[in-house]
Amino acid sequence: MCNDEIKERAEKYLNNAKVLFENLTLTVNTEESRKFYEMAMNYYNDALYFYGKGNFIEAIIALEYAEGWLDAGKFIKFW
């Protein structure tokens, strides 16, 4: 996979994550649910940082961590 393809994939994943965060609503407002959201958002922000530096693989990796936190939060019904 060439760098342009990796960049395109990172852009796609960033856009998908942006939509997820824009539509996410906490159904439980506790310290734990806010921490899950914060962790997911931190990894998303890391992904934006890496993307801005041209580190597209690292951006994708950070997005995978963000997605993991989002999935876990959904599983335990925080959103």
TIRO-2110 file (N, C-alpha, C; in Angstrom, 1 decimal):
// TIRO-2110
0.9, -1.2, 0.0, N, 1, A
0.0, 0.0, 0.0, CA, 1, A
0.9, 1.2, 0.0, C, 1, A
0.6, 2.1, -0.9, N, 2, A
1.5, 3.4, -1.0, CA, 2, A
1.0, 4.4, 0.0, C, 2, A
1.8, 5.4, 0.2, N, 3, A
1.5, 6.4, 1.2, CA, 3, A
0.2, 7.2, 0.9, C, 3, A
-0.1, 7.4, -0.4, N, 4, A
-1.3, 8.1, -0.8, CA, 4, A
-2.5, 7.2, -0.4, C, 4, A
-2.4, 5.9, -0.5, N, 5, A
-3.5, 5.1, -0.1, CA, 5, A
-3.7, 5.1, 1.4, C, 5, A
-2.6, 5.1, 2.1, N, 6, A
-2.7, 5.1, 3.6, CA, 6, A
-3.3, 6.4, 4.0, C, 6, A
-2.9, 7.5, 3.4, N, 7, A
-3.4, 8.9, 3.7, CA, 7, A
-4.9, 8.9, 3.4, C, 7, A
-5.4, 8.3, 2.3, N, 8, A
-6.8, 8.3, 2.0, CA, 8, A
-7.6, 7.5, 3.0, C, 8, A
-7.0, 6.4, 3.5, N, 9, A
-7.7, 5.5, 4.5, CA, 9, A
-7.7, 6.3, 5.8, C, 9, A
-6.7, 7.0, 6.2, N, 10, A
-6.7, 7.8, 7.4, CA, 10, A
-7.7, 8.9, 7.3, C, 10, A
-7.9, 9.5, 6.2, N, 11, A
-8.9, 10.6, 6.0, CA, 11, A
-10.3, 10.0, 6.2, C, 11, A
-10.5, 8.8, 5.6, N, 12, A
-11.8, 8.2, 5.7, CA, 12, A
-12.1, 7.9, 7.1, C, 12, A
-11.2, 7.3, 7.8, N, 13, A
-11.4, 6.9, 9.2, CA, 13, A
-11.6, 8.1, 10.1, C, 13, A
-10.8, 9.2, 9.8, N, 14, A
-11.0, 10.5, 10.6, CA, 14, A
-12.4, 11.0, 10.4, C, 14, A
-12.9, 11.0, 9.1, N, 15, A
-14.2, 11.5, 8.9, CA, 15, A
-15.3, 10.7, 9.5, C, 15, A
-15.1, 9.4, 9.5, N, 16, A
-16.1, 8.5, 10.2, CA, 16, A
-16.1, 8.7, 11.7, C, 16, A
-14.9, 8.9, 12.3, N, 17, A
-14.8, 9.1, 13.7, CA, 17, A
-15.5, 10.5, 14.1, C, 17, A
-15.2, 11.5, 13.2, N, 18, A
-15.8, 12.8, 13.5, CA, 18, A
-17.3, 12.7, 13.6, C, 18, A
-17.9, 12.0, 12.6, N, 19, A
-19.4, 11.8, 12.6, CA, 19, A
-19.8, 11.1, 13.9, C, 19, A
-19.1, 10.0, 14.3, N, 20, A
-19.4, 9.3, 15.5, CA, 20, A
-19.4, 10.2, 16.7, C, 20, A
-18.4, 11.0, 16.9, N, 21, A
-18.3, 11.9, 18.0, CA, 21, A
-19.4, 13.0, 18.0, C, 21, A
-19.7, 13.5, 16.8, N, 22, A
-20.8, 14.5, 16.7, CA, 22, A
-22.1, 14.0, 17.1, C, 22, A
-22.4, 12.7, 16.8, N, 23, A
-23.7, 12.1, 17.1, CA, 23, A
-23.7, 11.4, 18.5, C, 23, A
-22.6, 11.3, 19.2, N, 24, A
-22.6, 10.6, 20.4, CA, 24, A
-23.3, 11.4, 21.5, C, 24, A
-24.1, 10.7, 22.3, N, 25, A
-24.8, 11.3, 23.4, CA, 25, A
-24.6, 10.4, 24.6, C, 25, A
-24.1, 10.9, 25.7, N, 26, A
-24.0, 10.1, 26.9, CA, 26, A
-25.4, 9.8, 27.4, C, 26, A
-25.7, 8.5, 27.7, N, 27, A
-27.0, 8.1, 28.3, CA, 27, A
-26.8, 8.0, 29.8, C, 27, A
-25.6, 7.9, 30.2, N, 28, A
-25.3, 7.8, 31.7, CA, 28, A
-24.2, 8.8, 31.9, C, 28, A
-24.5, 9.8, 32.8, N, 29, A
-23.6, 10.9, 33.1, CA, 29, A
-22.9, 10.6, 34.4, C, 29, A
-21.8, 9.8, 34.4, N, 30, A
-21.1, 9.5, 35.6, CA, 30, A
-19.6, 9.8, 35.3, C, 30, A
-18.8, 9.7, 36.3, N, 31, A
-17.4, 10.0, 36.2, CA, 31, A
-16.8, 8.9, 35.2, C, 31, A
-17.3, 7.7, 35.3, N, 32, A
-16.7, 6.6, 34.5, CA, 32, A
-17.1, 6.8, 33.0, C, 32, A
-18.4, 7.2, 32.8, N, 33, A
-18.8, 7.4, 31.4, CA, 33, A
-18.0, 8.6, 30.8, C, 33, A
-17.8, 9.7, 31.5, N, 34, A
-17.1, 10.8, 31.0, CA, 34, A
-15.6, 10.5, 30.8, C, 34, A
-15.1, 9.6, 31.6, N, 35, A
-13.7, 9.1, 31.4, CA, 35, A
-13.5, 8.3, 30.1, C, 35, A
-14.5, 7.5, 29.9, N, 36, A
-14.5, 6.7, 28.6, CA, 36, A
-14.5, 7.6, 27.4, C, 36, A
-15.4, 8.6, 27.5, N, 37, A
-15.5, 9.6, 26.4, CA, 37, A
-14.2, 10.4, 26.2, C, 37, A
-13.7, 10.8, 27.4, N, 38, A
-12.4, 11.6, 27.3, CA, 38, A
-11.3, 10.7, 26.7, C, 38, A
-11.2, 9.5, 27.1, N, 39, A
-10.1, 8.6, 26.5, CA, 39, A
-10.3, 8.5, 25.0, C, 39, A
-11.6, 8.2, 24.6, N, 40, A
-11.8, 8.1, 23.1, CA, 40, A
-11.5, 9.4, 22.4, C, 40, A
-11.9, 10.6, 23.0, N, 41, A
-11.6, 11.8, 22.4, CA, 41, A
-10.1, 12.1, 22.3, C, 41, A
-9.4, 11.7, 23.4, N, 42, A
-7.9, 11.9, 23.4, CA, 42, A
-7.2, 11.2, 22.3, C, 42, A
-7.6, 10.0, 22.1, N, 43, A
-7.1, 9.2, 20.9, CA, 43, A
-7.5, 9.8, 19.6, C, 43, A
-8.7, 10.3, 19.5, N, 44, A
-9.1, 11.0, 18.2, CA, 44, A
-8.2, 12.2, 18.0, C, 44, A
-8.0, 13.0, 19.0, N, 45, A
-7.1, 14.2, 18.9, CA, 45, A
-5.7, 13.8, 18.6, C, 45, A
-5.2, 12.7, 19.2, N, 46, A
-3.9, 12.2, 18.8, CA, 46, A
-3.9, 11.8, 17.3, C, 46, A
-4.9, 11.2, 16.8, N, 47, A
-5.0, 10.9, 15.4, CA, 47, A
-4.9, 12.1, 14.5, C, 47, A
-5.7, 13.2, 14.9, N, 48, A
-5.6, 14.4, 14.2, CA, 48, A
-4.2, 15.0, 14.2, C, 48, A
-3.5, 14.9, 15.3, N, 49, A
-2.1, 15.4, 15.4, CA, 49, A
-1.2, 14.6, 14.5, C, 49, A
-1.3, 13.3, 14.5, N, 50, A
-0.4, 12.5, 13.7, CA, 50, A
-0.7, 12.7, 12.2, C, 50, A
-2.0, 12.8, 11.9, N, 51, A
-2.4, 13.1, 10.5, CA, 51, A
-1.7, 14.4, 10.0, C, 51, A
-1.8, 15.4, 10.9, N, 52, A
-1.3, 16.8, 10.5, CA, 52, A
0.2, 16.7, 10.3, C, 52, A
0.9, 15.8, 11.0, N, 53, A
2.3, 15.6, 10.9, CA, 53, A
2.7, 14.7, 9.7, C, 53, A
1.7, 14.2, 9.0, N, 54, A
2.0, 13.3, 7.9, CA, 54, A
2.3, 11.8, 8.4, C, 54, A
2.0, 11.5, 9.6, N, 55, A
2.2, 10.2, 10.1, CA, 55, A
0.9, 9.4, 10.0, C, 55, A
0.5, 9.0, 8.8, N, 56, A
-0.8, 8.5, 8.6, CA, 56, A
-1.0, 7.1, 9.2, C, 56, A
0.0, 6.3, 9.3, N, 57, A
-0.2, 5.0, 10.0, CA, 57, A
-0.4, 5.2, 11.5, C, 57, A
0.3, 6.1, 12.1, N, 58, A
0.1, 6.4, 13.5, CA, 58, A
-1.3, 7.0, 13.7, C, 58, A
-1.8, 7.8, 12.8, N, 59, A
-3.2, 8.3, 12.9, CA, 59, A
-4.2, 7.2, 12.9, C, 59, A
-4.0, 6.2, 12.0, N, 60, A
-4.9, 5.1, 11.9, CA, 60, A
-4.9, 4.3, 13.2, C, 60, A
-3.7, 4.1, 13.7, N, 61, A
-3.5, 3.3, 15.0, CA, 61, A
-4.3, 4.0, 16.1, C, 61, A
-4.1, 5.4, 16.2, N, 62, A
-4.8, 6.1, 17.3, CA, 62, A
-6.3, 6.0, 17.1, C, 62, A
-6.7, 6.1, 15.9, N, 63, A
-8.2, 5.9, 15.6, CA, 63, A
-8.7, 4.6, 16.0, C, 63, A
-7.9, 3.5, 15.9, N, 64, A
-8.3, 2.2, 16.3, CA, 64, A
-8.5, 2.2, 17.8, C, 64, A
-7.6, 2.8, 18.6, N, 65, A
-7.8, 2.9, 20.0, CA, 65, A
-9.0, 3.7, 20.4, C, 65, A
-9.3, 4.8, 19.7, N, 66, A
-10.5, 5.6, 19.9, CA, 66, A
-11.7, 4.8, 19.7, C, 66, A
-11.7, 4.0, 18.6, N, 67, A
-12.9, 3.1, 18.3, CA, 67, A
-13.1, 2.1, 19.4, C, 67, A
-12.0, 1.6, 19.9, N, 68, A
-12.1, 0.6, 21.0, CA, 68, A
-12.8, 1.2, 22.2, C, 68, A
-12.4, 2.4, 22.6, N, 69, A
-13.1, 3.1, 23.7, CA, 69, A
-14.5, 3.3, 23.4, C, 69, A
-14.8, 3.7, 22.2, N, 70, A
-16.2, 4.0, 21.8, CA, 70, A
-17.0, 2.7, 21.8, C, 70, A
-16.5, 1.6, 21.3, N, 71, A
-17.2, 0.3, 21.3, CA, 71, A
-17.4, -0.1, 22.7, C, 71, A
-16.4, 0.0, 23.6, N, 72, A
-16.5, -0.4, 25.0, CA, 72, A
-17.6, 0.4, 25.7, C, 72, A
-17.6, 1.7, 25.5, N, 73, A
-18.6, 2.6, 26.1, CA, 73, A
-20.0, 2.2, 25.6, C, 73, A
-20.1, 1.9, 24.3, N, 74, A
-21.4, 1.5, 23.8, CA, 74, A
-21.9, 0.1, 24.4, C, 74, A
-20.9, -0.8, 24.6, N, 75, A
-21.2, -2.1, 25.1, CA, 75, A
-21.8, -2.0, 26.6, C, 75, A
-21.2, -1.1, 27.3, N, 76, A
-21.6, -1.0, 28.7, CA, 76, A
-22.7, 0.1, 28.9, C, 76, A
-23.2, 0.6, 27.7, N, 77, A
-24.4, 1.5, 27.6, CA, 77, A
-24.1, 2.9, 28.2, C, 77, A
-22.9, 3.4, 28.0, N, 78, A
-22.7, 4.8, 28.3, CA, 78, A
-23.2, 5.7, 27.3, C, 78, A
-23.4, 5.2, 26.1, N, 79, A
-24.0, 6.0, 25.0, CA, 79, A
-24.7, 5.1, 24.0, C, 79, A
END
